[in-house]
Amino acid sequence: MLPHDEYVEQAYLFDLLKQRIAEQTPMQELLEQLRYELLATTRLPMAIEFMLTELRHSGLMGPAMKRMAHYFSPFQTYLIEESEKESGRFTIHLALQILQADAELRAKMSEQMEAAEEGIVHPGSGMQRSRKDATPESMIQHSRCGFFFFQFETLSRNRLGYDGGLAVMSQDPVFDAEWSKWLLRLRAQVGLVDLADLLFLASEEYERRLKEADQPLDGKGPFLFGEKEGRIAMANRKKDPIYLFGAMQRHLGYPPVPRPVRVEEDRDTIPQLLRRIERLESRLKLMEQEQKQELDITKFYEKPN
């Protein structure tokens, strides 16, 4: 993963783009302005230079981000590519909202990994277990679980496709080799097996039950999720996955996925319609008076001073 500072600046960039793109400013002009506002000690200004070159040639950011796989994660690139599709309903504004939240989570996890290398527990580094004996390794594993639910819910809510989405998730640097292997297996099973069942079979709750029943663990696992995750998954079998995501967020503090904000236009539409109806009524009245030869145009004359 990248250093903590890089993800902090990425979150700042996506937040500014989200705010200013609503003003109908072209993306090229926005990136041209924002590259001077970013911290010069990070590599993000250089990445923006490369993206600007690609934007001038093709008008797209996705190909440039894909070629910078060492800097932008495959999942970040996937969101931009989906938002740039003409046939899709996934907007660039919503993509930037999710990318900002994603970068903030990466910054917290990067901080956790730096603390783990130093052998300390960082209490302010975001998602972590509530146990008092939590180790840096257990906190990182818990963060990986949070990333999985965040990214999978993003795919589910916005209908971005599980096949391509889980493929890029397996390549994300936040997941280790064990996670990547399980995500590729999940890619082949999702849609055929209930998601709650798949999560339960990969949880420590299932491992505990196997041990209590004296059953062998050969061919089982990997057990990536905790006991609480397994119990919540078991309670949400054969239900909409949205309920499962909501329960994980309520009870375990996993991050929610940003949703599009609906703009209510009814308050402005009704007064506008009333004014238009009044203008139509006045015009109809003038036409009726003209047909009856009762129209007095002198009342429209300007009075002399």
GUMI-166560 format. One line per 8 residues: their letters; for each residue x, y, z of C-alpha. Coordinates in steps of 0.2 Angstrom, whole numbers, plus 5000, padded with zeros to 4 digits. Layout:
<miros>
a	X Y Z; ...;
</miros>
This chain:
<miros>
mlphdeyv	5000 5000 5000; 5005 5018 4998; 5010 5029 5013; 4997 5037 5023; 5000 5055 5016; 4996 5049 4998; 4979 5043 5003; 4975 5058 5013;
eqaylfdl	4979 5069 4997; 4969 5057 4987; 4953 5059 4998; 4956 5078 4997; 4957 5078 4978; 4941 5067 4976; 4932 5079 4988; 4937 5094 4979;
lkqriaeq	4932 5086 4962; 4915 5081 4969; 4911 5099 4975; 4917 5108 4959; 4911 5096 4946; 4893 5101 4951; 4897 5118 4944; 4898 5110 4927;
tpmqelle	4917 5114 4925; 4926 5103 4913; 4937 5089 4921; 4952 5096 4912; 4951 5113 4920; 4947 5106 4937; 4963 5095 4937; 4973 5109 4930;
qlryella	4968 5120 4945; 4969 5107 4958; 4986 5101 4955; 4993 5116 4963; 4982 5114 4979; 4990 5097 4983; 5004 5093 4994; 5020 5094 4983;
ttrlpmai	5029 5080 4993; 5017 5067 4988; 5016 5059 4970; 4998 5064 4967; 5003 5080 4957; 5013 5069 4945; 4999 5057 4943; 4987 5072 4939;
efmltelr	4999 5077 4926; 4998 5060 4918; 4979 5060 4919; 4979 5077 4911; 4988 5071 4896; 4976 5056 4894; 4961 5068 4896; 4967 5079 4882;
hsglmgpa	4969 5064 4870; 4955 5053 4874; 4944 5063 4886; 4944 5049 4899; 4953 5046 4915; 4951 5028 4917; 4965 5022 4904; 4977 5034 4913;
mkrmahyf	4973 5027 4930; 4974 5009 4923; 4992 5013 4917; 4996 5019 4935; 4992 5003 4944; 5006 5006 4955; 4998 5022 4962; 4979 5019 4960;
spfqtyli	4971 5003 4965; 4962 4992 4953; 4946 4995 4962; 4948 5014 4961; 4951 5013 4942; 4936 5001 4940; 4924 5014 4948; 4930 5028 4936;
eesekesg	4929 5017 4921; 4911 5012 4925; 4906 5030 4928; 4914 5035 4911; 4903 5022 4901; 4890 5030 4891; 4877 5016 4893; 4879 5015 4912;
rftihlal	4869 5024 4926; 4884 5026 4938; 4888 5044 4938; 4905 5052 4940; 4898 5062 4955; 4893 5046 4964; 4910 5038 4959; 4919 5053 4967;
qilqadae	4909 5051 4983; 4914 5033 4985; 4932 5036 4980; 4933 5049 4994; 4927 5037 5007; 4938 5023 5000; 4953 5034 5001; 4949 5039 5019;
lrakmseq	4948 5021 5023; 4965 5017 5015; 4973 5031 5024; 4967 5023 5041; 4973 5006 5036; 4990 5012 5030; 4991 5020 5047; 4987 5004 5055;
meaaeegi	5000 4995 5045; 5014 5008 5049; 5009 5005 5067; 5010 4986 5065; 5028 4988 5058; 5033 4998 5074; 5024 4985 5085; 5012 4997 5093;
vhpgsgmq	4993 4998 5093; 4987 5014 5086; 4970 5018 5095; 4964 5031 5083; 4967 5022 5067; 4949 5018 5062; 4941 5001 5061; 4947 4990 5075;
rsrkdatp	4941 4976 5086; 4933 4981 5103; 4943 4968 5113; 4956 4975 5125; 4969 4963 5119; 4968 4968 5101; 4984 4967 5092; 4989 4977 5076;
esmiqhsr	4988 4961 5066; 4970 4958 5072; 4965 4976 5068; 4972 4975 5051; 4962 4959 5048; 4947 4968 5054; 4950 4982 5042; 4951 4970 5028;
cgffffqf	4934 4964 5033; 4928 4982 5033; 4935 4984 5015; 4927 4969 5009; 4910 4974 5015; 4912 4992 5008; 4918 4987 4991; 4905 4973 4989;
etlsrnrl	4891 4984 4995; 4897 4997 4982; 4895 4984 4968; 4879 4978 4974; 4870 4995 4977; 4876 5002 4960; 4874 4986 4950; 4892 4987 4944;
gydgglav	4894 4968 4941; 4901 4955 4952; 4912 4947 4939; 4923 4961 4935; 4921 4969 4952; 4927 4954 4962; 4941 4952 4950; 4948 4969 4953;
msqdpvfd	4945 4967 4972; 4956 4952 4972; 4970 4963 4965; 4968 4976 4978; 4983 4979 4989; 4973 4980 5005; 4970 4961 5003; 4984 4948 5006;
aewskwll	4986 4932 4996; 4974 4922 5007; 4960 4935 5004; 4964 4936 4985; 4962 4918 4983; 4945 4918 4993; 4938 4933 4983; 4942 4923 4967;
rlraqvgl	4932 4908 4974; 4918 4920 4979; 4918 4927 4961; 4913 4909 4955; 4901 4906 4968; 4891 4922 4971; 4874 4921 4963; 4874 4902 4965;
vdladllf	4876 4901 4984; 4868 4914 4996; 4880 4927 5001; 4876 4925 5020; 4881 4906 5019; 4897 4910 5010; 4902 4922 5024; 4897 4910 5037;
laseeyer	4908 4897 5030; 4923 4909 5030; 4920 4914 5048; 4928 4909 5065; 4910 4905 5071; 4910 4891 5059; 4927 4886 5064; 4922 4885 5082;
rlkeadqp	4907 4875 5078; 4917 4862 5069; 4929 4861 5083; 4915 4858 5096; 4908 4844 5085; 4926 4836 5083; 4925 4838 5065; 4941 4840 5054;
ldgkgpfl	4946 4857 5047; 4954 4850 5032; 4947 4858 5016; 4938 4871 5026; 4941 4889 5027; 4950 4901 5026; 4942 4908 5041; 4944 4927 5037;
fgekegri	4929 4934 5047; 4926 4935 5066; 4913 4926 5076; 4902 4941 5077; 4902 4942 5058; 4898 4923 5057; 4883 4925 5068; 4876 4940 5059;
amanrkkd	4878 4931 5043; 4869 4916 5049; 4854 4927 5055; 4853 4935 5038; 4852 4920 5028; 4840 4920 5013; 4838 4939 5015; 4842 4954 5004;
piylfgam	4861 4957 5006; 4857 4975 5010; 4850 4970 5027; 4866 4960 5030; 4877 4976 5026; 4866 4986 5037; 4868 4974 5052; 4887 4974 5050;
qrhlgypp	4887 4993 5050; 4876 4994 5066; 4884 4981 5076; 4903 4981 5071; 4905 4999 5065; 4909 4994 5047; 4909 5009 5035; 4893 5013 5025;
vprpvrve	4894 5016 5006; 4889 5034 5000; 4872 5035 4992; 4866 5048 4978; 4858 5063 4986; 4840 5066 4978; 4836 5084 4974; 4818 5088 4978;
edrdtipq	4812 5100 4964; 4794 5100 4968; 4795 5115 4979; 4801 5126 4964; 4790 5117 4951; 4773 5121 4958; 4776 5140 4959; 4783 5140 4942;
llrrierl	4768 5131 4935; 4756 5143 4944; 4765 5158 4936; 4764 5150 4919; 4745 5147 4921; 4742 5165 4926; 4751 5171 4910; 4741 5159 4899;
esrlklme	4725 5165 4907; 4729 5183 4903; 4733 5179 4885; 4717 5170 4883; 4707 5184 4890; 4716 5196 4878; 4712 5185 4863; 4693 5183 4868;
qeqkqeld	4692 5202 4869; 4700 5204 4852; 4688 5192 4844; 4673 5201 4852; 4680 5217 4846; 4680 5223 4864; 4699 5225 4866; 4704 5243 4871;
itkfyekp	4722 5245 4867; 4722 5263 4874; 4725 5256 4892; 4741 5249 4886; 4747 5267 4880; 4760 5275 4891; 4754 5290 4900; 4763 5306 4895;
n	4772 5315 4908;
</miros>
